Amino acid sequence: RSPRLHRVFDAPNERGFSSLLRQMDSQHKFHGKLYQQTKVANLSLLPVGPDPFGVRERLYSAGLSQLFDAFREDFDAVVIDTAPLSHADSRPLARLADGVVLVIRSHQISPHAMLAARRLAEDGTTVLGVVLNNLDSKA
């Protein structure tokens, strides 16, 4: 919803995850690797890319599972930073992940957080942990 990891890692955001989803062909094949090496040793980044809102329908395609399989082949560990689970476009990503870490603002356990936890349970998603964020600003 508010892409910023490309700024954190001083990387371009002209192409990324949304680009991969856009170029998915009818057989759910992806063409090309869009990962970027960061200044941190052994850490690659796949930014969200331009117009992440234009590919929501592809988050529910069979190709997304194949994309996650490709991530697993290319990397030892993959961390995906998504919008809150109260947004519909985060749920299909959580379903395909090996596990989810919930980040909840400390002292603000809201109905949205409870709903997110319930959805994860309904989907059979493994919750690896819950982190209470003491920051007052939005992530």
Disulfide bonds with the S-S distance in Angstrom:
none
